[in-house]
Amino acid sequence: MESFNSIYQYEVKDYGKVIVKLSDVLEKHGITRNRLRTLTGVKYAVIDRYYKGVNVAMADLNFLAKVCFVLDCEVGDLLEYIRPDNAN
């Protein structure tokens, strides 16, 4: 039987984090935030928030789908889960 980690066995601060890598992906594709705005129709402020990786409390799946479609990439290229140091 498969074993799963429970967030209840860690303090809230110790379950890891998800980082947004939109800036890396845009740089790799040679696309600016303004160009991504034009291609996706998403407001610059939203793109900028993901680009900087700040104030992104919940991922907007519609936004991620648009970016993946335009850049021909996967969600895993845009988001990365970092495990906590003390996790197994």
Biotite code that builds the C-alpha atoms (Angstrom):
import biotite.structure as struc

atoms = struc.array([
    struc.Atom([0.000, 0.000, 0.000], chain_id="A", res_id=1, res_name="MET", atom_name="CA", element="C"),
    struc.Atom([1.286, 3.434, -0.893], chain_id="A", res_id=2, res_name="GLU", atom_name="CA", element="C"),
    struc.Atom([2.309, 5.764, 1.917], chain_id="A", res_id=3, res_name="SER", atom_name="CA", element="C"),
    struc.Atom([1.353, 9.433, 1.875], chain_id="A", res_id=4, res_name="PHE", atom_name="CA", element="C"),
    struc.Atom([2.604, 12.363, 3.917], chain_id="A", res_id=5, res_name="ASN", atom_name="CA", element="C"),
    struc.Atom([0.041, 14.161, 5.991], chain_id="A", res_id=6, res_name="SER", atom_name="CA", element="C"),
    struc.Atom([0.301, 17.912, 6.489], chain_id="A", res_id=7, res_name="ILE", atom_name="CA", element="C"),
    struc.Atom([-0.956, 17.289, 10.000], chain_id="A", res_id=8, res_name="TYR", atom_name="CA", element="C"),
    struc.Atom([2.318, 15.681, 11.032], chain_id="A", res_id=9, res_name="GLN", atom_name="CA", element="C"),
    struc.Atom([4.247, 18.894, 10.278], chain_id="A", res_id=10, res_name="TYR", atom_name="CA", element="C"),
    struc.Atom([3.935, 22.402, 11.537], chain_id="A", res_id=11, res_name="GLU", atom_name="CA", element="C"),
    struc.Atom([2.207, 24.574, 8.955], chain_id="A", res_id=12, res_name="VAL", atom_name="CA", element="C"),
    struc.Atom([5.495, 26.215, 8.007], chain_id="A", res_id=13, res_name="LYS", atom_name="CA", element="C"),
    struc.Atom([7.126, 22.862, 7.265], chain_id="A", res_id=14, res_name="ASP", atom_name="CA", element="C"),
    struc.Atom([5.118, 21.353, 4.383], chain_id="A", res_id=15, res_name="TYR", atom_name="CA", element="C"),
    struc.Atom([7.165, 22.920, 1.624], chain_id="A", res_id=16, res_name="GLY", atom_name="CA", element="C"),
    struc.Atom([6.318, 25.545, -0.941], chain_id="A", res_id=17, res_name="LYS", atom_name="CA", element="C"),
    struc.Atom([5.506, 26.049, -4.590], chain_id="A", res_id=18, res_name="VAL", atom_name="CA", element="C"),
    struc.Atom([7.552, 28.546, -6.552], chain_id="A", res_id=19, res_name="ILE", atom_name="CA", element="C"),
    struc.Atom([6.489, 30.200, -9.791], chain_id="A", res_id=20, res_name="VAL", atom_name="CA", element="C"),
    struc.Atom([9.047, 30.033, -12.588], chain_id="A", res_id=21, res_name="LYS", atom_name="CA", element="C"),
    struc.Atom([7.319, 32.212, -15.196], chain_id="A", res_id=22, res_name="LEU", atom_name="CA", element="C"),
    struc.Atom([10.313, 34.546, -15.437], chain_id="A", res_id=23, res_name="SER", atom_name="CA", element="C"),
    struc.Atom([12.612, 31.626, -16.312], chain_id="A", res_id=24, res_name="ASP", atom_name="CA", element="C"),
    struc.Atom([10.211, 30.281, -18.941], chain_id="A", res_id=25, res_name="VAL", atom_name="CA", element="C"),
    struc.Atom([9.741, 33.686, -20.568], chain_id="A", res_id=26, res_name="LEU", atom_name="CA", element="C"),
    struc.Atom([13.484, 34.243, -20.677], chain_id="A", res_id=27, res_name="GLU", atom_name="CA", element="C"),
    struc.Atom([13.999, 30.812, -22.225], chain_id="A", res_id=28, res_name="LYS", atom_name="CA", element="C"),
    struc.Atom([11.440, 31.606, -24.944], chain_id="A", res_id=29, res_name="HIS", atom_name="CA", element="C"),
    struc.Atom([12.668, 35.174, -25.436], chain_id="A", res_id=30, res_name="GLY", atom_name="CA", element="C"),
    struc.Atom([9.241, 36.643, -24.700], chain_id="A", res_id=31, res_name="ILE", atom_name="CA", element="C"),
    struc.Atom([8.560, 39.770, -22.646], chain_id="A", res_id=32, res_name="THR", atom_name="CA", element="C"),
    struc.Atom([5.706, 40.241, -20.213], chain_id="A", res_id=33, res_name="ARG", atom_name="CA", element="C"),
    struc.Atom([4.124, 42.722, -22.632], chain_id="A", res_id=34, res_name="ASN", atom_name="CA", element="C"),
    struc.Atom([4.271, 40.196, -25.468], chain_id="A", res_id=35, res_name="ARG", atom_name="CA", element="C"),
    struc.Atom([2.737, 37.526, -23.216], chain_id="A", res_id=36, res_name="LEU", atom_name="CA", element="C"),
    struc.Atom([-0.038, 39.995, -22.359], chain_id="A", res_id=37, res_name="ARG", atom_name="CA", element="C"),
    struc.Atom([-0.754, 40.464, -26.057], chain_id="A", res_id=38, res_name="THR", atom_name="CA", element="C"),
    struc.Atom([-0.684, 36.738, -26.800], chain_id="A", res_id=39, res_name="LEU", atom_name="CA", element="C"),
    struc.Atom([-2.856, 35.661, -23.850], chain_id="A", res_id=40, res_name="THR", atom_name="CA", element="C"),
    struc.Atom([-5.152, 38.641, -23.293], chain_id="A", res_id=41, res_name="GLY", atom_name="CA", element="C"),
    struc.Atom([-4.298, 38.530, -19.589], chain_id="A", res_id=42, res_name="VAL", atom_name="CA", element="C"),
    struc.Atom([-3.816, 41.819, -17.737], chain_id="A", res_id=43, res_name="LYS", atom_name="CA", element="C"),
    struc.Atom([-0.210, 42.907, -17.319], chain_id="A", res_id=44, res_name="TYR", atom_name="CA", element="C"),
    struc.Atom([-0.649, 43.162, -13.532], chain_id="A", res_id=45, res_name="ALA", atom_name="CA", element="C"),
    struc.Atom([-1.544, 39.458, -13.341], chain_id="A", res_id=46, res_name="VAL", atom_name="CA", element="C"),
    struc.Atom([1.388, 38.443, -15.530], chain_id="A", res_id=47, res_name="ILE", atom_name="CA", element="C"),
    struc.Atom([3.720, 40.669, -13.512], chain_id="A", res_id=48, res_name="ASP", atom_name="CA", element="C"),
    struc.Atom([2.572, 39.083, -10.231], chain_id="A", res_id=49, res_name="ARG", atom_name="CA", element="C"),
    struc.Atom([3.354, 35.578, -11.539], chain_id="A", res_id=50, res_name="TYR", atom_name="CA", element="C"),
    struc.Atom([6.578, 36.814, -13.163], chain_id="A", res_id=51, res_name="TYR", atom_name="CA", element="C"),
    struc.Atom([7.823, 38.190, -9.845], chain_id="A", res_id=52, res_name="LYS", atom_name="CA", element="C"),
    struc.Atom([6.347, 35.261, -7.903], chain_id="A", res_id=53, res_name="GLY", atom_name="CA", element="C"),
    struc.Atom([4.832, 37.544, -5.284], chain_id="A", res_id=54, res_name="VAL", atom_name="CA", element="C"),
    struc.Atom([1.283, 37.592, -3.917], chain_id="A", res_id=55, res_name="ASN", atom_name="CA", element="C"),
    struc.Atom([0.407, 34.343, -5.671], chain_id="A", res_id=56, res_name="VAL", atom_name="CA", element="C"),
    struc.Atom([-1.600, 32.628, -2.948], chain_id="A", res_id=57, res_name="ALA", atom_name="CA", element="C"),
    struc.Atom([-3.629, 30.422, -5.310], chain_id="A", res_id=58, res_name="MET", atom_name="CA", element="C"),
    struc.Atom([-2.823, 29.411, -8.838], chain_id="A", res_id=59, res_name="ALA", atom_name="CA", element="C"),
    struc.Atom([-5.251, 30.536, -11.531], chain_id="A", res_id=60, res_name="ASP", atom_name="CA", element="C"),
    struc.Atom([-5.665, 27.414, -13.677], chain_id="A", res_id=61, res_name="LEU", atom_name="CA", element="C"),
    struc.Atom([-7.130, 29.420, -16.552], chain_id="A", res_id=62, res_name="ASN", atom_name="CA", element="C"),
    struc.Atom([-4.052, 31.676, -16.575], chain_id="A", res_id=63, res_name="PHE", atom_name="CA", element="C"),
    struc.Atom([-1.695, 28.697, -16.421], chain_id="A", res_id=64, res_name="LEU", atom_name="CA", element="C"),
    struc.Atom([-3.553, 26.981, -19.278], chain_id="A", res_id=65, res_name="ALA", atom_name="CA", element="C"),
    struc.Atom([-3.284, 30.101, -21.457], chain_id="A", res_id=66, res_name="LYS", atom_name="CA", element="C"),
    struc.Atom([0.442, 30.433, -20.777], chain_id="A", res_id=67, res_name="VAL", atom_name="CA", element="C"),
    struc.Atom([1.028, 26.742, -21.469], chain_id="A", res_id=68, res_name="CYS", atom_name="CA", element="C"),
    struc.Atom([-0.903, 26.985, -24.741], chain_id="A", res_id=69, res_name="PHE", atom_name="CA", element="C"),
    struc.Atom([0.912, 30.105, -25.931], chain_id="A", res_id=70, res_name="VAL", atom_name="CA", element="C"),
    struc.Atom([4.393, 28.944, -24.891], chain_id="A", res_id=71, res_name="LEU", atom_name="CA", element="C"),
    struc.Atom([3.800, 25.268, -25.706], chain_id="A", res_id=72, res_name="ASP", atom_name="CA", element="C"),
    struc.Atom([4.965, 24.222, -22.249], chain_id="A", res_id=73, res_name="CYS", atom_name="CA", element="C"),
    struc.Atom([3.708, 22.178, -19.300], chain_id="A", res_id=74, res_name="GLU", atom_name="CA", element="C"),
    struc.Atom([2.388, 23.396, -15.934], chain_id="A", res_id=75, res_name="VAL", atom_name="CA", element="C"),
    struc.Atom([5.454, 21.734, -14.384], chain_id="A", res_id=76, res_name="GLY", atom_name="CA", element="C"),
    struc.Atom([7.618, 24.164, -16.351], chain_id="A", res_id=77, res_name="ASP", atom_name="CA", element="C"),
    struc.Atom([5.856, 27.069, -14.604], chain_id="A", res_id=78, res_name="LEU", atom_name="CA", element="C"),
    struc.Atom([5.523, 25.703, -11.061], chain_id="A", res_id=79, res_name="LEU", atom_name="CA", element="C"),
    struc.Atom([7.931, 23.789, -8.861], chain_id="A", res_id=80, res_name="GLU", atom_name="CA", element="C"),
    struc.Atom([7.255, 22.151, -5.506], chain_id="A", res_id=81, res_name="TYR", atom_name="CA", element="C"),
    struc.Atom([10.088, 22.459, -2.990], chain_id="A", res_id=82, res_name="ILE", atom_name="CA", element="C"),
    struc.Atom([9.954, 19.876, -0.200], chain_id="A", res_id=83, res_name="ARG", atom_name="CA", element="C"),
    struc.Atom([10.695, 20.989, 3.343], chain_id="A", res_id=84, res_name="PRO", atom_name="CA", element="C"),
    struc.Atom([14.184, 20.246, 4.652], chain_id="A", res_id=85, res_name="ASP", atom_name="CA", element="C"),
    struc.Atom([12.922, 17.877, 7.345], chain_id="A", res_id=86, res_name="ASN", atom_name="CA", element="C"),
    struc.Atom([10.536, 15.811, 5.169], chain_id="A", res_id=87, res_name="ALA", atom_name="CA", element="C"),
    struc.Atom([11.231, 12.209, 4.250], chain_id="A", res_id=88, res_name="ASN", atom_name="CA", element="C"),
])
